[in-house]
Amino acid sequence: MVAAVVDITADTNTCNSSLRENGVRHGWTPFFFTNSLSLIACGNILPDFNVFKIVMANLRYFSFIFLLLTVWACDKDETSPSFTYQVAMQYRPHVQTFIMEAEKRGIQIDTTNLIMEGVETLPDSICGLCNHTSSQSDRQKVVQFNTSQHCAESLIELEALVLHELGHCFLGRLHDDTLLPNGDPKSIMKTGGRKMYAPCTYQFGNEPCDNTFKRAYYLDELFDPATPVPDWAQ
């Protein structure tokens, strides 16, 4: 028992004095700080004063500390949400391209809240879908691509498709179907845009069909919609 390690020869007068010195007469007992064991021992001597009374006298302080801990825990949950990063292997190089191209332009992208996957449940008319169009990183971002449709005929078309959806999810970009002076799409954010800077798939006649030289402009415009019209589009 705890009383075995204290002065068990204390009499009632000694205990009363000890209790007064520790603040009991003021309605509270600082048993956290001084003479804890002596107070507990006195509980064995004074029939009307015991450990339960000590605890009850400090109940309001326990309540206050509990309230502080509860508020702290709630605040931590609200400011530190738990996110999942899970990007399917075939999309990872293009996500890295997005991050690196953003860094070149002084933009920091945090994709630790990104899930990117291929699914067969999207409507046939949709090749890709972002769950939340916003530049804020306060929620889980989910990008899905329609694997039941042949939406990209080359890696560069897949890159454009991935960058388009990341433009929604991490830059807050909406669709932009504006045209350049030569009739080309102004933005990679064009509805269904994925062929703006694609290489030739089939050559018809003598018209040039390799558009890979346009990639630099479309990447600039992705991160800065005010990018000037390029010379090739005049």
The 8 nearest C-alpha neighbors of each residue, nearest first, counted from 0:
[[1, 2, 3, 4, 40, 5, 39, 36],
 [0, 2, 3, 4, 36, 5, 40, 39],
 [3, 1, 40, 4, 0, 5, 7, 39],
 [2, 4, 1, 0, 5, 7, 6, 40],
 [5, 3, 2, 1, 6, 0, 36, 7],
 [6, 4, 2, 3, 7, 37, 36, 40],
 [5, 7, 8, 9, 4, 37, 40, 2],
 [6, 8, 9, 5, 2, 40, 3, 4],
 [9, 7, 6, 10, 5, 13, 44, 40],
 [10, 8, 7, 13, 6, 14, 11, 41],
 [11, 9, 13, 12, 8, 14, 44, 41],
 [10, 12, 14, 13, 15, 44, 45, 9],
 [13, 11, 15, 14, 10, 16, 9, 17],
 [14, 12, 16, 10, 11, 15, 9, 17],
 [15, 13, 17, 11, 16, 12, 41, 18],
 [14, 16, 12, 18, 17, 13, 11, 19],
 [15, 17, 19, 13, 14, 18, 12, 20],
 [18, 16, 14, 20, 19, 15, 13, 21],
 [17, 19, 15, 21, 20, 16, 23, 14],
 [18, 20, 16, 22, 21, 17, 23, 24],
 [19, 21, 17, 18, 22, 16, 23, 24],
 [22, 20, 18, 19, 23, 28, 17, 29],
 [23, 21, 25, 19, 24, 28, 20, 27],
 [22, 24, 27, 26, 28, 25, 19, 18],
 [23, 25, 22, 26, 19, 27, 18, 21],
 [26, 24, 23, 22, 27, 28, 19, 21],
 [25, 27, 23, 24, 56, 22, 28, 57],
 [28, 26, 23, 56, 25, 22, 57, 29],
 [27, 29, 23, 30, 22, 21, 53, 56],
 [30, 28, 31, 32, 21, 27, 33, 22],
 [29, 31, 35, 32, 28, 33, 34, 53],
 [32, 30, 29, 33, 35, 28, 34, 57],
 [31, 33, 30, 29, 35, 34, 28, 21],
 [34, 32, 35, 30, 31, 29, 21, 36],
 [33, 35, 37, 36, 38, 30, 32, 21],
 [36, 34, 30, 38, 37, 33, 39, 31],
 [35, 37, 39, 38, 34, 40, 5, 1],
 [38, 36, 40, 34, 39, 35, 41, 5],
 [39, 37, 41, 35, 40, 36, 34, 42],
 [38, 40, 36, 42, 41, 37, 50, 35],
 [41, 39, 2, 37, 42, 38, 43, 36],
 [42, 40, 44, 38, 43, 39, 14, 45],
 [41, 43, 49, 39, 40, 48, 45, 44],
 [42, 44, 41, 40, 45, 46, 49, 39],
 [45, 43, 41, 42, 46, 11, 40, 10],
 [44, 46, 48, 42, 47, 43, 41, 11],
 [45, 47, 48, 44, 42, 43, 49, 41],
 [48, 46, 45, 49, 42, 52, 44, 43],
 [49, 47, 42, 45, 46, 52, 50, 41],
 [48, 50, 42, 51, 52, 53, 47, 39],
 [51, 49, 53, 52, 39, 42, 54, 48],
 [50, 52, 54, 53, 49, 55, 48, 56],
 [51, 53, 55, 50, 54, 49, 56, 48],
 [54, 52, 50, 56, 51, 55, 28, 57],
 [55, 53, 51, 57, 52, 56, 58, 50],
 [54, 56, 58, 52, 57, 53, 51, 59],
 [55, 57, 53, 27, 54, 58, 52, 28],
 [58, 56, 54, 55, 60, 59, 27, 61],
 [57, 59, 55, 61, 60, 56, 62, 54],
 [60, 58, 62, 61, 57, 63, 56, 55],
 [61, 59, 63, 62, 58, 57, 64, 65],
 [60, 62, 58, 64, 59, 63, 65, 57],
 [63, 61, 59, 65, 60, 64, 66, 58],
 [62, 64, 60, 66, 65, 61, 59, 67],
 [63, 65, 67, 61, 66, 62, 60, 68],
 [66, 64, 62, 68, 63, 67, 61, 69],
 [67, 65, 69, 63, 64, 68, 62, 70],
 [68, 66, 64, 70, 69, 65, 71, 63],
 [67, 69, 71, 65, 66, 70, 72, 64],
 [68, 70, 66, 72, 71, 67, 65, 73],
 [71, 69, 73, 67, 72, 68, 74, 66],
 [72, 70, 68, 74, 69, 73, 75, 67],
 [71, 73, 75, 69, 74, 70, 68, 76],
 [74, 72, 76, 70, 75, 71, 69, 77],
 [73, 75, 71, 77, 76, 72, 70, 78],
 [74, 76, 72, 78, 73, 77, 79, 71],
 [75, 77, 73, 79, 74, 78, 80, 72],
 [78, 76, 74, 75, 79, 80, 73, 72],
 [77, 79, 75, 76, 80, 74, 73, 137],
 [80, 78, 76, 77, 75, 81, 74, 82],
 [81, 79, 76, 78, 77, 82, 137, 138],
 [80, 82, 79, 83, 112, 76, 139, 138],
 [83, 81, 112, 139, 80, 84, 111, 138],
 [82, 84, 112, 85, 113, 111, 114, 81],
 [85, 83, 113, 111, 112, 114, 86, 82],
 [84, 86, 114, 83, 115, 113, 87, 116],
 [87, 85, 115, 114, 91, 116, 88, 84],
 [86, 88, 116, 89, 90, 115, 91, 85],
 [87, 89, 91, 90, 86, 92, 116, 85],
 [90, 88, 87, 91, 92, 93, 86, 116],
 [91, 89, 88, 93, 87, 92, 94, 86],
 [90, 92, 94, 88, 93, 89, 95, 86],
 [93, 91, 95, 94, 90, 96, 89, 88],
 [92, 94, 96, 95, 91, 158, 90, 97],
 [93, 95, 91, 97, 96, 92, 98, 90],
 [96, 94, 98, 92, 93, 97, 99, 91],
 [97, 95, 93, 99, 94, 98, 100, 92],
 [96, 98, 94, 100, 95, 99, 101, 93],
 [97, 99, 95, 101, 96, 100, 108, 102],
 [100, 98, 102, 96, 101, 97, 95, 103],
 [99, 101, 103, 97, 102, 98, 96, 104],
 [100, 102, 106, 98, 104, 99, 103, 97],
 [101, 103, 105, 106, 99, 104, 100, 107],
 [104, 102, 100, 101, 105, 99, 106, 98],
 [103, 105, 102, 101, 106, 100, 222, 219],
 [104, 106, 102, 103, 101, 107, 100, 108],
 [107, 105, 101, 102, 104, 108, 103, 222],
 [108, 106, 102, 101, 105, 109, 98, 104],
 [107, 109, 98, 110, 106, 101, 169, 102],
 [110, 108, 111, 107, 112, 136, 98, 169],
 [109, 111, 113, 112, 108, 84, 169, 98],
 [110, 112, 84, 113, 109, 83, 82, 85],
 [111, 113, 82, 139, 110, 83, 84, 140],
 [114, 112, 140, 84, 110, 111, 141, 115],
 [113, 115, 85, 141, 86, 84, 140, 142],
 [116, 114, 86, 142, 143, 141, 87, 85],
 [117, 115, 143, 87, 86, 144, 118, 142],
 [116, 118, 144, 143, 146, 145, 119, 115],
 [119, 117, 145, 146, 120, 144, 143, 116],
 [118, 120, 147, 146, 145, 121, 117, 144],
 [119, 121, 118, 122, 145, 147, 146, 123],
 [120, 122, 145, 119, 123, 125, 118, 126],
 [123, 121, 124, 125, 120, 145, 126, 119],
 [122, 124, 125, 121, 148, 126, 147, 145],
 [123, 125, 122, 126, 121, 148, 145, 191],
 [126, 124, 123, 122, 127, 121, 145, 128],
 [127, 125, 145, 144, 150, 124, 128, 148],
 [128, 126, 144, 143, 125, 145, 164, 129],
 [127, 129, 143, 142, 130, 144, 164, 126],
 [130, 128, 142, 131, 141, 164, 168, 167],
 [129, 131, 141, 140, 128, 142, 132, 168],
 [132, 130, 129, 168, 133, 140, 167, 141],
 [133, 131, 167, 168, 171, 129, 130, 172],
 [134, 132, 171, 135, 168, 169, 131, 170],
 [133, 135, 170, 169, 171, 136, 168, 132],
 [136, 134, 133, 137, 169, 138, 171, 170],
 [137, 135, 138, 134, 112, 169, 109, 139],
 [138, 136, 135, 139, 80, 112, 78, 140],
 [137, 139, 136, 140, 112, 82, 135, 80],
 [138, 140, 112, 82, 113, 141, 137, 83],
 [141, 139, 113, 112, 114, 138, 130, 131],
 [140, 142, 114, 130, 115, 129, 113, 139],
 [143, 141, 129, 115, 128, 114, 130, 116],
 [142, 144, 116, 128, 117, 127, 115, 118],
 [145, 143, 127, 117, 126, 118, 146, 116],
 [144, 146, 126, 118, 147, 119, 121, 148],
 [145, 147, 148, 119, 118, 117, 144, 149],
 [146, 148, 119, 145, 149, 118, 123, 120],
 [149, 147, 146, 150, 145, 123, 126, 119],
 [150, 148, 151, 147, 152, 146, 145, 126],
 [149, 151, 148, 126, 152, 145, 157, 146],
 [152, 150, 156, 157, 153, 149, 154, 193],
 [151, 153, 156, 150, 149, 154, 157, 200],
 [154, 152, 156, 155, 151, 157, 197, 198],
 [153, 155, 157, 156, 158, 152, 151, 159],
 [154, 156, 158, 157, 153, 197, 159, 196],
 [157, 155, 159, 151, 153, 158, 193, 154],
 [156, 158, 154, 160, 151, 155, 159, 161],
 [157, 159, 155, 161, 156, 160, 93, 162],
 [160, 158, 193, 156, 162, 157, 161, 163],
 [159, 161, 157, 163, 193, 158, 162, 156],
 [160, 162, 158, 164, 163, 159, 157, 165],
 [163, 161, 165, 159, 164, 160, 166, 158],
 [162, 164, 166, 160, 161, 165, 188, 159],
 [165, 163, 167, 166, 161, 162, 129, 168],
 [166, 164, 168, 162, 167, 163, 169, 161],
 [165, 167, 170, 163, 164, 172, 168, 169],
 [168, 166, 172, 132, 171, 164, 165, 170],
 [167, 169, 132, 165, 133, 166, 131, 171],
 [168, 170, 134, 165, 166, 171, 167, 133],
 [171, 169, 134, 166, 172, 167, 168, 133],
 [170, 172, 133, 134, 167, 132, 169, 168],
 [173, 171, 167, 170, 166, 174, 132, 188],
 [174, 172, 167, 175, 171, 188, 132, 166],
 [173, 175, 188, 189, 190, 176, 172, 167],
 [174, 176, 189, 188, 177, 173, 186, 190],
 [177, 175, 189, 190, 178, 174, 184, 185],
 [176, 178, 185, 175, 184, 179, 186, 189],
 [179, 177, 184, 185, 182, 183, 176, 180],
 [178, 180, 185, 182, 183, 181, 184, 232],
 [181, 179, 182, 233, 232, 178, 183, 228],
 [180, 182, 232, 179, 183, 233, 178, 231],
 [183, 181, 179, 178, 180, 184, 232, 185],
 [182, 184, 179, 178, 181, 185, 232, 180],
 [185, 183, 178, 186, 179, 177, 182, 176],
 [186, 184, 178, 179, 177, 183, 176, 187],
 [187, 185, 188, 184, 189, 217, 175, 220],
 [186, 188, 189, 192, 217, 163, 221, 195],
 [189, 187, 186, 174, 175, 163, 192, 190],
 [190, 188, 176, 192, 175, 187, 174, 186],
 [191, 189, 192, 174, 188, 176, 175, 187],
 [190, 192, 189, 193, 126, 188, 125, 160],
 [193, 191, 189, 190, 187, 194, 188, 195],
 [192, 194, 159, 160, 156, 195, 191, 187],
 [193, 195, 197, 196, 156, 192, 159, 198],
 [196, 194, 197, 193, 192, 210, 187, 184],
 [197, 195, 210, 211, 214, 213, 194, 198],
 [198, 196, 194, 210, 211, 195, 156, 155],
 [199, 197, 209, 210, 211, 200, 196, 208],
 [200, 198, 209, 208, 201, 202, 197, 210],
 [199, 201, 198, 202, 152, 208, 197, 209],
 [200, 202, 199, 203, 208, 198, 204, 209],
 [203, 201, 199, 204, 200, 208, 205, 206],
 [204, 202, 201, 205, 206, 208, 207, 199],
 [205, 203, 206, 202, 207, 208, 201, 199],
 [206, 204, 207, 203, 202, 208, 201, 209],
 [205, 207, 204, 208, 203, 202, 209, 199],
 [208, 206, 209, 205, 202, 210, 199, 204],
 [207, 209, 199, 210, 206, 202, 198, 200],
 [208, 210, 198, 199, 211, 207, 197, 196],
 [211, 209, 196, 197, 212, 198, 213, 208],
 [210, 212, 196, 213, 197, 214, 198, 209],
 [213, 211, 210, 214, 196, 215, 209, 216],
 [214, 212, 211, 196, 216, 215, 210, 217],
 [213, 215, 217, 196, 216, 212, 211, 218],
 [216, 214, 218, 217, 213, 219, 212, 211],
 [215, 217, 219, 218, 214, 213, 220, 229],
 [218, 216, 220, 214, 219, 215, 187, 221],
 [217, 219, 221, 215, 220, 216, 214, 222],
 [220, 218, 216, 217, 221, 222, 223, 215],
 [219, 221, 223, 224, 217, 226, 222, 218],
 [220, 222, 218, 219, 223, 217, 224, 187],
 [221, 223, 220, 219, 224, 218, 101, 170],
 [222, 224, 220, 225, 221, 226, 219, 218],
 [223, 225, 220, 226, 221, 222, 186, 219],
 [226, 224, 223, 227, 220, 228, 222, 219],
 [225, 227, 220, 224, 223, 219, 228, 216],
 [228, 226, 229, 225, 220, 224, 216, 230],
 [227, 229, 232, 226, 230, 179, 233, 185],
 [230, 228, 231, 232, 227, 233, 216, 226],
 [229, 231, 232, 233, 228, 227, 216, 181],
 [230, 232, 229, 233, 181, 213, 228, 212],
 [231, 233, 181, 230, 229, 180, 179, 228],
 [232, 230, 180, 231, 181, 229, 228, 179]]
